């Protein structure tokens, strides 16, 4: 039976079903690949057992649309010379704009090249350049979509690790708007969905390309994101303590102790567990974590009770009143794995290395300006305490301070 009537998805099922039931060979000219996939799933086993031949896609119109478009473009490029001056002009214009940091113009040129000449000598490299131009233009959703497309189309490209890396950086930056960088608002206190997506991207990069040049920076960013996850949990725990929901706060703190052990929030988490279990009357559990605090952070324990303000690194009222110029914020050092807690000793003075009077004045002015910025951010956020991420373990105050925060697009090999 030869069938030439379409659409086959509407009219072909009954005919093929009859052919299979009555053991009749079948041929058609369809190009509807989803429908053909359904035929294979439904009738292949029975037709093979009976020796029935079901042969779709035997006409000129059966050529897949993507393959047909590819062959047509290649033919036009070969016969009409379209792979020459125009393509090169678009690409050179984009490179010229990238060199002069005109990223909006570069994006337009690269998007035009991709639209009018989707297949050619510059296809893969132009898409990498487009990712970079969009990133520098703060078009993070555009970076993510371009990276997803590149990874899907060119998984064997020698520079695909760059797409994984830049997708993670874009996800990391998507959750931080331009204003929050200049305030005391902590990104960990907001939605961390973008950070979780970035963490997965960096983990994929390190697992698939452990020797990549971007792997060390990805690992550093993963440590920063882990600190943010821990801070997000502790922020909820603080809110629960204010509501006197001590059991909920203890659960959040226990999660930090179990899964984020090398983060700066661990001392506060232990202190929170002691405080909550004492409030709940669970003396055995409170004593267990209190002994752990005494061994590792003795300065947080006072007469079998904990100082939550010190564990949180809150500034004293003198420090707040003077905008950070007088007094110090509490700081708790997080020991590394297998290392016992030891108080940090004061560094001996060295007359040869003492800063000059001019350097001291510059440092004082810088400190004052930073304190004013933090105080202004506190007014906006309603929080008059320091950044909870100030710890010595895996500290990264913002993504922009991590190395290679503004990566350059790789060059064409």
C-alpha positions as CSV (number, residue, x, y, z in Angstrom):
1,X,0.0,0.0,0.0
2,X,1.5,3.4,-1.1
3,X,0.1,6.4,0.8
4,X,0.5,10.0,-0.4
5,X,-2.3,11.7,1.6
6,X,-1.3,13.9,4.5
7,X,-1.1,15.3,7.1
8,X,-0.2,11.8,8.1
9,X,-0.6,12.6,11.8
10,X,-4.3,13.1,11.1
11,X,-5.1,10.5,8.5
12,X,-2.3,8.0,8.6
13,X,-2.8,6.1,11.9
14,X,-5.8,4.1,10.7
15,X,-4.1,3.0,7.5
16,X,-0.9,1.9,9.2
17,X,-2.9,0.0,11.8
18,X,-4.9,-1.8,9.2
19,X,-1.7,-2.7,7.3
20,X,-0.1,-4.2,10.4
21,X,-3.2,-6.2,11.3
22,X,-3.6,-7.6,7.8
23,X,0.1,-8.1,7.2
24,X,0.3,-5.6,4.2
25,X,3.5,-3.8,3.3
26,X,3.3,0.0,3.7
27,X,5.1,2.9,2.1
28,X,4.5,6.7,2.4
29,X,6.1,10.1,1.6
30,X,5.7,11.7,5.1
31,X,8.3,14.0,6.6
32,X,6.5,14.2,10.0
33,X,9.2,12.7,12.2
34,X,7.3,12.8,15.5
35,X,4.5,10.8,13.9
36,X,7.1,8.3,12.5
37,X,8.5,7.9,16.0
38,X,5.0,7.1,17.3
39,X,4.6,4.4,14.6
40,X,7.9,2.8,15.6
41,X,6.9,2.7,19.3
42,X,3.4,1.2,18.5
43,X,3.9,-1.2,15.6
44,X,7.6,-2.1,15.2
45,X,7.5,-5.3,17.4
46,X,4.4,-6.7,15.8
47,X,5.3,-5.8,12.2
48,X,8.8,-7.3,12.7
49,X,7.3,-10.5,14.1
50,X,4.9,-10.9,11.1
51,X,7.5,-9.8,8.5
52,X,5.5,-6.7,7.5
53,X,7.5,-3.9,6.0
54,X,6.5,-0.4,7.2
55,X,8.6,2.2,5.3
56,X,7.8,5.9,5.8
57,X,9.7,9.0,4.5
58,X,10.2,7.9,0.9
59,X,9.5,11.2,-0.9
60,X,11.3,14.4,-1.6
61,X,9.2,16.2,1.0
62,X,10.5,13.7,3.6
63,X,13.8,15.5,3.9
64,X,14.0,16.8,7.5
65,X,13.5,20.6,7.6
66,X,16.8,21.3,9.5
67,X,18.9,19.2,7.2
68,X,17.2,20.7,4.2
69,X,17.9,24.3,5.4
70,X,21.5,23.3,6.1
71,X,22.1,21.9,2.7
72,X,20.4,24.9,1.0
73,X,22.6,27.4,2.9
74,X,25.7,25.4,2.1
75,X,24.7,25.4,-1.6
76,X,24.1,29.2,-1.7
77,X,27.4,29.8,0.1
78,X,29.3,27.6,-2.4
79,X,27.6,28.8,-5.6
80,X,27.0,32.5,-4.8
81,X,30.1,33.2,-2.6
82,X,28.1,34.4,0.4
83,X,30.7,33.0,2.8
84,X,33.1,35.7,1.8
85,X,33.0,39.4,2.3
86,X,29.7,39.9,4.1
87,X,30.3,37.3,6.7
88,X,33.8,38.5,7.3
89,X,32.6,42.1,7.5
90,X,30.1,41.2,10.2
91,X,32.6,39.3,12.2
92,X,35.4,42.0,11.9
93,X,32.9,44.7,13.0
94,X,32.1,42.6,16.1
95,X,35.7,42.2,16.9
96,X,36.4,45.9,16.4
97,X,33.6,46.7,18.9
98,X,34.8,44.1,21.4
99,X,38.3,45.6,21.3
100,X,36.9,49.1,22.1
101,X,34.5,47.8,24.8
102,X,31.4,48.7,22.7
103,X,29.6,45.6,23.8
104,X,26.2,46.7,22.6
105,X,27.4,47.2,19.0
106,X,29.3,43.9,19.2
107,X,26.1,42.2,20.3
108,X,24.2,43.6,17.4
109,X,26.9,42.6,14.8
110,X,27.1,39.0,16.2
111,X,23.4,38.6,16.4
112,X,23.1,39.8,12.7
113,X,25.9,37.3,11.7
114,X,24.0,34.5,13.5
115,X,20.7,35.5,11.9
116,X,21.8,35.9,8.3
117,X,24.6,33.3,8.2
118,X,23.8,30.6,10.8
119,X,26.3,28.2,9.2
120,X,29.9,29.1,8.3
121,X,33.5,29.4,9.3
122,X,32.7,31.8,12.2
123,X,29.6,30.1,13.6
124,X,31.0,28.5,16.8
125,X,33.4,31.3,17.6
126,X,30.9,34.0,17.0
127,X,28.5,32.4,19.5
128,X,31.2,32.3,22.1
129,X,31.9,36.0,21.4
130,X,28.2,36.7,21.7
131,X,28.1,35.2,25.1
132,X,30.9,37.4,26.3
133,X,29.4,40.5,24.7
134,X,26.1,39.9,26.4
135,X,27.8,39.3,29.7
136,X,29.7,42.5,29.6
137,X,26.5,44.2,28.6
138,X,24.8,42.8,31.7
139,X,22.3,40.8,29.6
140,X,22.5,37.7,31.9
141,X,19.4,35.9,30.6
142,X,20.8,36.3,27.1
143,X,24.1,34.8,28.2
144,X,22.3,31.8,29.8
145,X,20.2,31.1,26.6
146,X,23.2,31.4,24.3
147,X,25.3,29.1,26.6
148,X,22.5,26.5,26.7
149,X,22.2,26.6,22.9
150,X,26.0,26.3,22.4
151,X,26.3,23.3,24.8
152,X,23.4,21.6,23.1
153,X,24.6,22.1,19.5
154,X,28.4,21.8,20.0
155,X,29.1,19.5,23.0
156,X,32.4,18.4,21.5
157,X,33.7,21.9,20.9
158,X,37.2,22.4,22.4
159,X,35.9,25.5,24.2
160,X,32.6,24.3,25.5
161,X,33.9,24.5,29.0
162,X,33.8,28.3,28.6
163,X,30.0,28.0,27.9
164,X,29.5,26.0,31.1
165,X,31.6,28.6,33.1
166,X,29.9,31.7,31.7
167,X,26.5,30.2,32.2
168,X,27.3,29.7,35.9
169,X,28.7,33.3,36.2
170,X,25.5,34.7,34.5
171,X,23.3,32.7,36.9
172,X,25.3,34.0,39.8
173,X,25.0,37.6,38.7
174,X,21.3,37.3,37.8
175,X,20.2,37.4,41.5
176,X,22.2,40.6,42.2
177,X,20.9,43.9,40.8
178,X,23.1,47.0,40.5
179,X,21.8,48.7,43.6
180,X,22.4,45.9,46.0
181,X,26.2,46.0,45.4
182,X,26.3,49.4,47.2
183,X,24.2,48.6,50.2
184,X,24.3,46.3,53.2
185,X,21.6,44.1,51.7
186,X,22.9,40.5,51.7
187,X,22.0,38.5,48.6
188,X,21.7,35.4,50.8
189,X,18.7,37.0,52.5
190,X,16.8,37.0,49.1
191,X,15.8,34.3,46.7
192,X,18.8,31.9,46.2
193,X,17.4,30.1,43.2
194,X,19.9,31.7,40.8
195,X,22.8,30.8,43.1
196,X,21.6,27.2,43.2
197,X,21.5,27.1,39.4
198,X,25.0,28.6,39.3
199,X,26.3,26.0,41.8
200,X,25.0,23.2,39.5
201,X,26.7,24.9,36.5
202,X,30.0,25.1,38.2
203,X,29.7,21.6,39.5
204,X,29.1,20.3,35.9
205,X,32.1,22.2,34.7
206,X,34.4,20.8,37.3
207,X,33.1,17.2,36.9
208,X,33.2,17.2,33.1
209,X,36.4,19.4,32.6
210,X,38.5,19.1,35.7
211,X,41.6,20.3,33.8
212,X,39.8,23.4,32.5
213,X,41.4,26.8,33.0
214,X,38.1,27.9,34.5
215,X,37.9,25.1,37.1
216,X,39.8,26.9,39.9
217,X,37.7,30.0,39.7
218,X,34.5,27.8,39.5
219,X,35.6,26.0,42.7
220,X,36.1,29.4,44.4
221,X,32.7,30.5,43.4
222,X,31.2,27.3,44.7
223,X,32.7,28.0,48.1
224,X,31.3,31.5,48.0
225,X,27.8,30.1,47.1
226,X,28.1,27.5,49.9
227,X,28.7,30.4,52.3
228,X,25.6,32.1,50.9
229,X,23.5,29.0,51.4
230,X,24.6,28.7,55.0
231,X,23.9,32.4,55.6
232,X,20.4,32.0,54.1
233,X,19.7,29.2,56.5
234,X,20.9,31.2,59.5
235,X,18.9,34.3,58.5
236,X,15.7,32.2,58.7
237,X,16.9,30.8,62.0
238,X,17.3,34.3,63.4
239,X,13.8,35.2,62.2
240,X,12.4,32.1,64.0
241,X,14.2,33.0,67.2
242,X,12.6,36.4,67.1
243,X,9.2,34.7,66.8
244,X,10.2,32.3,69.6
245,X,9.9,29.4,67.2
246,X,12.9,27.7,68.8
247,X,12.4,24.2,67.2
248,X,12.3,25.6,63.7
249,X,15.4,27.7,64.4
250,X,17.2,24.7,65.7
251,X,16.4,22.7,62.6
252,X,17.9,25.4,60.4
253,X,21.0,25.7,62.5
254,X,21.5,21.9,62.6
255,X,21.3,21.8,58.8
256,X,24.2,24.3,58.7
257,X,26.3,22.2,61.1
258,X,25.7,19.0,59.2
259,X,26.0,20.2,55.6
260,X,27.9,23.5,55.6
261,X,30.7,22.6,58.0
262,X,33.4,24.8,56.6
263,X,31.4,28.0,56.4
264,X,31.7,31.1,58.7
265,X,28.2,30.5,60.0
266,X,29.1,27.3,61.9
267,X,29.9,29.1,65.2
268,X,26.6,31.0,65.1
269,X,24.8,27.7,64.2
270,X,26.3,25.9,67.2
271,X,25.4,28.8,69.5
272,X,21.9,28.9,68.1
273,X,21.5,25.1,68.8
274,X,22.6,25.6,72.4
275,X,20.3,28.6,72.9
276,X,17.3,26.9,71.3
277,X,17.7,23.6,73.1
278,X,18.0,25.5,76.4
279,X,14.8,27.4,75.7
280,X,13.1,24.1,74.8
281,X,14.3,22.5,78.0
282,X,16.3,19.8,76.2
283,X,19.3,19.8,78.6
284,X,21.1,16.8,77.1
285,X,21.2,18.2,73.6
286,X,22.1,21.7,74.9
287,X,25.0,20.3,77.0
288,X,26.3,18.3,74.0
289,X,26.5,21.3,71.7
290,X,27.7,23.5,74.6
291,X,30.7,21.2,75.2
292,X,31.4,21.4,71.4
293,X,31.4,25.2,71.6
294,X,33.7,25.2,74.6
295,X,36.3,23.1,72.8
296,X,36.2,25.1,69.5
297,X,34.9,28.6,70.3
298,X,35.3,29.2,74.1
299,X,34.9,32.9,73.7
300,X,31.2,32.4,72.8
301,X,30.4,30.6,76.1
302,X,29.8,32.6,79.3
303,X,28.6,30.7,82.5
304,X,27.1,27.8,80.5
305,X,25.2,30.2,78.3
306,X,26.0,31.5,74.8
307,X,26.4,35.0,73.5
308,X,24.4,35.1,70.3
309,X,25.3,38.7,69.5
310,X,29.0,37.8,69.5
311,X,28.4,34.6,67.5
312,X,26.6,36.7,64.9
313,X,29.4,39.2,64.7
314,X,27.2,42.1,65.6
315,X,28.9,45.4,66.1
316,X,28.8,47.1,69.5
317,X,26.8,50.3,70.0
318,X,30.0,52.3,70.1
319,X,31.0,50.9,66.7
320,X,27.6,51.7,65.3
321,X,27.5,55.2,66.7
322,X,30.9,56.1,65.2
323,X,30.2,54.4,61.8
324,X,32.8,51.8,62.5
325,X,35.7,54.2,63.3
326,X,35.8,53.3,67.0
327,X,35.4,49.8,68.5
328,X,35.5,46.5,66.6
329,X,32.9,44.0,65.5
330,X,33.0,40.6,66.9
331,X,34.9,38.1,64.8
332,X,34.9,34.3,65.2
333,X,37.6,32.3,63.3
334,X,36.4,29.0,61.8
335,X,39.1,26.3,62.0
336,X,39.8,24.2,59.0
337,X,39.3,20.5,58.9
338,X,41.3,18.7,61.5
339,X,42.6,21.9,63.1
340,X,41.9,22.8,66.7
341,X,40.8,26.2,67.6
342,X,43.6,28.6,68.6
343,X,43.2,32.3,69.4
344,X,44.8,34.4,66.7
345,X,48.0,35.9,68.1
346,X,48.8,39.6,67.6
347,X,51.5,40.2,65.0
348,X,54.8,41.6,66.3
349,X,55.5,45.1,65.4
350,X,58.1,45.8,62.8
351,X,59.4,49.3,62.6
352,X,60.6,48.8,59.0
353,X,57.1,47.9,57.9
354,X,55.1,50.5,59.8
355,X,52.9,52.6,57.4
356,X,53.7,56.2,56.9
357,X,51.5,59.0,58.2
358,X,50.1,59.5,54.7
359,X,49.2,55.8,54.5
360,X,47.5,55.9,57.9
361,X,45.4,58.9,56.8
362,X,44.4,57.2,53.6
363,X,43.4,54.1,55.4
364,X,41.3,56.1,57.9
365,X,39.5,57.9,55.2
366,X,38.9,54.7,53.3
367,X,37.6,53.1,56.4
368,X,35.3,56.0,57.1
369,X,33.9,56.0,53.6
370,X,33.3,52.2,53.7
371,X,31.5,52.6,57.1
372,X,29.3,55.4,55.8
373,X,28.3,53.1,52.8
374,X,27.6,50.3,55.2
375,X,25.6,52.5,57.5
376,X,23.5,53.9,54.5
377,X,22.9,50.3,53.4
378,X,21.7,49.5,56.9
379,X,19.2,52.3,56.8
380,X,17.8,50.8,53.5
381,X,17.6,47.3,54.8
382,X,16.6,48.0,58.4
383,X,19.6,46.0,59.7
384,X,22.2,47.6,61.9
385,X,24.7,44.8,62.0
386,X,27.7,43.7,60.0
387,X,28.0,41.3,57.2
388,X,27.4,37.8,58.5
389,X,29.8,36.3,56.0
390,X,32.9,37.9,57.6
391,X,34.8,34.8,58.5
392,X,38.3,33.5,57.7
393,X,37.2,30.3,56.1
394,X,36.5,30.5,52.3
395,X,35.6,34.2,52.6
396,X,34.4,36.0,49.5
397,X,32.5,39.2,50.2
398,X,31.1,39.5,46.7
399,X,31.3,37.8,43.3
400,X,33.1,40.7,41.8
401,X,36.1,40.2,44.2
402,X,36.7,36.7,43.0
403,X,39.4,36.3,40.3
404,X,38.3,36.3,36.7
405,X,35.0,37.9,37.5
406,X,35.0,39.4,34.0
407,X,36.3,36.6,31.8
408,X,37.5,37.3,28.3
409,X,36.1,35.2,25.5
410,X,38.6,32.6,24.3
411,X,40.3,33.2,21.0
412,X,39.6,31.1,17.9
413,X,42.1,28.2,17.8
